Amino acid sequence: MQFYKTMIDRFCNVCSGGAALAVGLMVFLILLEIILRNVFDHSLLIVEEMVGYLLSASIFLALGPTFHKGSMIQMTMITDRLEKRSLAFLEIVTVGLGFCLTLFWMRYVFRAAWRFYNRGIASNGAWPFPLWIPEVVSFFGLFILALVLTHHILSKFFIAIEGA
């Protein structure tokens, strides 16, 4: 279990770095576009599209690390009133449901990425960007979220067993 936690910590650090890099690139592209339009009366013509892809990447890459660090918003009105064992059971059920939804979403994203790659589909912007790349980044973020959810379920399961 310790090896799994260490592996997840490392993956979460990679994802956090990727999300931060995506946000930094968004800021850079937007500032560059502002300077190019106002000073040089020129535009890159791809900033809106690239910022959309980078926003998607930052959101998906941050899902796993956010959950792993316990930073997601939680409704504690009910959970504050539960015993430790009941709380662990409730978390196993709800995180298990989230895990199932994540797997379903991963399947959809994988199929879309595979279809875009096989058909060579690219965006219609000024620079034809392969659409499978943002899908692969989204899939990776969802994969890390699934790993984190699995670790959370297993840790709560062992807490529930110890509380019995």
N, C-alpha and C positions, 0 to 999 in steps of 0.2 A: 504494500500500500504506500510505503514511503517513496519507492521508486516512481510510482504513478504520480504522486503529488509533486515530486521534483520535476518530472517531465512536464506536467501541466504548468508549473510555475515558469519553466523556460519557454514553453509555447506562448503563455500569456505575456511574457516579457517581449517576445518577438512581435506578437500582435499589437501590444501597446506601442511599441516603437513604430510599427507600420502605420498605425492610426495617427500617431503624432506626426510622422513624416507626411502623410496625406494631408493633414490640416496645415502643416507648414507649406506644402506645395500649393494648396489652395490660396493661402495668404499671398505667397509670392506671385502666383499667376494673376490674382486680382490686382495687386499693387502694380505689377508690370503693365497690365492692361490700362489701368488708370493713367500711368505715366505716358504710355505710348499714345493714348487718345488725346490727352490734354497738352502734351508738350510737342509731340511729333506728328499729330493728326494722322495716326496710323493705328491699325488694330491687328491682333493676331488671328481673329475670327474663330478661334477654337476654345477660347477661355470658358465660355458658358458650358460647353459640352464636357471639357476636361474637369471642371469644378464639380459637375454633377457626378462624374465617375469617381472622383476623389472623395466626395461626400459619402457616396455609397460605400466606398472602401473603408473610410474612417468609421462609419457606423457598424458595419459588419465585423471589422477587425476588433472593435472595442467591446462587442457583446460578451465574449468569453471572459476577458480580464475584468470587466465590470462586475459580472456575476461572481467570479472567483474571489474578488476582494470584498464582496458584500456591499457594493456601492449602489446596487439597483434599489429603486424605491420599493418599499414593502409596506403593506397594510398591516399594522400590528394591533389593531383593535381587537381582533379575535385571538391572535396568537399569544398576546400578553397574558391571557387568562387561562391558557392551557398548561397542563403538566408537561414535564420534559419528554415523557414517553409519547404522549398524545401529540405534542408538537412535532416530534420526530416522524411519527406516522403521517401526519398531515403534510409535512414537507416532502416525504417520500412520494406520496400520491400526487401532489401538485407539481413537483419537479419531474416526476415520471411522465406526467401529462405534457409538460413543457418539452421533455426529451422526445416524446413521440411526435409532437408538432415540429420540432427541429429536424428530426429525421425525414418527415414528410417534405418539409421545405428544402432540405438538402437534395432530396431526390428530384424535386422540380428544378432547382438551380442547376444540378448536374446535367439533367436532360437538356435544358436550354443551352448550357455551355457547349455540350457535345453537338447539338444541332447547329449552333452558330459556327463552330469550328469546322464541321464537315461540309457545310454549305459555303464557307468562306464569307459569311455575312459581316459587313463592316458598316459603320455609321455613314450617314449621308451628308456629313458636315464638310467643311473645307479640307479637312484632313481625314481620309477614311480610316477610322480607328477600328480594329477588330473587336467585335462585341463579345467575344468569348473571354477576353481578358478580365473585364469587370465581373463577369459571372464566376470565373475561377477564384478571384479574390473573395467574392461573397461566399462561395462554397467553402473556402479555407476558414473564413471567420465562423461559419456555421459549424464546421467540423470541430473547431476548437471549443465552441460553445457546447457541443454534444459531449466532448471529453470532460469538460468542467462539470456539466450536469451529471454525468455518470459518476464522477468522483464525489460530488455532493450527495447523490443518492446512496452510494456505498458507505460514506462516512455517517450519514444519518441512520442507515440500516444498522451499522455496528453500535451506534449510540442507543438505538431502540432495543437491541439485543442485550446490551449491558444493563439497561434500565429494567429489564424483565426480572 
